[in-house]
């Protein structure tokens, strides 16, 4: 793998040495691993980056020795190979690039990708905590309802709105349909909104949150009103985030027990059933409309 600065490469070599020294295995195994590591591609990128949206186990795309697998799994989560210590690389990115010469890690801030393989520029989402896998697709605006309510086009009175409003109703938080269908929140309580008018406002809120998504995607998502949920809003969140980050595909990684599970996709529809999505808030919560996607 290539580093932007020689100092980054030196830090990597130093940290890799520390990881290997810390392993309680025979010295002969360590020497054999280092010989293989410098000469052999141990990841099958066409299997890892297959675009299928189907979960894969580490055995599907890693063909190194048992020690190589151990080192790889330690590298995925290692503090010295994540963040500032690794050119702002995220969990798993340096590890994957290290085990195949043709996979490039985007440690250069100008790079619009986390990993690159051929022409595929890949956004990697992984958690630095074992047992979790995925990440957040950040919205352009995490408070679209407040933005809308305070604008001149709003039919809502921002002073009357509750502190928090979700896409769908929660145990203690109203959903957007509860707000738009209740005249008490309108500037003119005597002019209730039709369902079609409510749906158009919901589409407007989606466009504020996910400004980079195509109008066709936004309108398709808005068809789910008056019973929208985070899962059926996901296509708009994904398309907006994809346009913002300018990647061509996404890789989600999950560490669990003695293995690593991955899923790679370009089409969200091929993968959506394989992960859970967190609650989305149109107003009043820090996480807002940035969607948390996690492998099941």
Secondary structure by P-SEA (a helix, b strand, c coil): cccccaaaaaaaaaaaaaaaaaccccaaaaaaaaaaaacccccccccccccccccccccccccccaaaaaaaaaaacccccccccccccccaaaaaaaacccccccccccccccccccccbbbbbbbccccbbbbbbccccccaaaaaaacccccccccccccccccccccccccaaaaaacccccccccccccaaaaaaaaaaaaaaacccccaaaaaaaaccccccccccaaaaaaaaaaaaacccbbbbbbbccccccccccccccccccccccccccccccccccccccccc
